Amino acid sequence: GAEYVLNTSNADFLEKLKSAIKAVQPTIFFDALGGGELPVQVLNEMPAYSHLYCYGGLAGAEYSLGLGPLLFGHKQVRGFWLNEQMVNATHEENAEDIKFVLEDLCSE
């Protein structure tokens, strides 16, 4: 089971989100929404030098991100279209990329 399960519909969602991020200290966030308030709220609570990777546009909205987290928190927002990247890469490059992501996700 998951240690943290959050529901954006609950009144205490932001409070629980902040508490979970403080406890876990994640530095990578993969965002399929591609906009709206939630990804920005998550990134704002993450520790310095965190990365938000946008790979989708389900929200149909733009990010509304202030400069503070980027300039003073050394945070980064990156976008990628996975299908394009994988089609244009060799099998070896894809294997290397997958290994890199897995190692990064599993590191403490």
N, C-alpha and C positions, 0 to 999 in steps of 0.2 A: 504494500500500500504506500501511497504517497504521504510524505511528512506534512506537506502544505497543500491544501486544496482551497482555492479562492473562487468566489463568485462575484463577478462585477456588479451584479444586481443588489447585493447586500449593502446596507448602509455603512457598515464598517469595513468595506472592501479596501479603501486606501490605507487605513490603519493596519489592517492585516498584511497588506502588500509590503508596507514599510517594515513591519516586524519580520516578515519572512526574508526580505532582502538583507536586512541587518544581520540576521542569523546565518544566512547562507553565504553572503558576500559574493554573488555571481559577478563575473566580469564579461560574460558574453550573453547576448540576448538575440535570438532569431525571431524576426517579425514577419509574419505572413500577412498582417493587416495592411502594412504599407502606408500608414497615416492615422490620423485621428489623435485622440488624447492619450489612450492607454500606452502605446509604445513610448511616448515622451515621459509619461509619469513613471514608467518602469526605469528608463534610462536615467532620469533625474535622481532616483533613489539609489542607483547602483554606485559602487565605489569609483574613485578616480581611476582613470586609464581603462575604463570599460568600453566595450564595443557593441553597437547595435547593428546587426546585419539584416537588411530588408531584402526579402526575396519574393514578395508578393504585393498585391494591391487590393486585397479584399475589402478594405474600408472605403475605397473610392474617394479618399480624401488626402490632403497634404499633411505633412508634419508641421506642427507649430512649435518649433524648438527654439528656445532662447539661446543666446550666445554664451551665457554663464557656464553651463556644463561643458561646452566645447572648449572655451578658452581657459577657464580656471579649474575644471575637473579633468582636463586632458582626455575627454571622451570623444569617440569617433562614431560616425554613422556611415555605413558602407552599404552599397546596393550591389546585387548580382543576380543574374538570370542564369540559374544552374544549368538548364538545358543547353543554352548557347555555349557555356563554358565547357561542358562535357563533350558536346559534339565536335568542338574545335580542338580538343586535346587528344593526345595519344593515350593508349591504354595505361602506359607507365605513368604519365602525368596524372591521370585520373586516380590511379592507385595511390600515388604520392599525396595528392590533395586529400583524399579520404583519410589516409593515415595521419596527416597533419591535423585535420579537424578532430579526429578521434583522440589523438594524443592531447590536444588542447582541452577537449572536453573532460578528459579523465585526469588531468593534472590538478594538483591542489594549489 
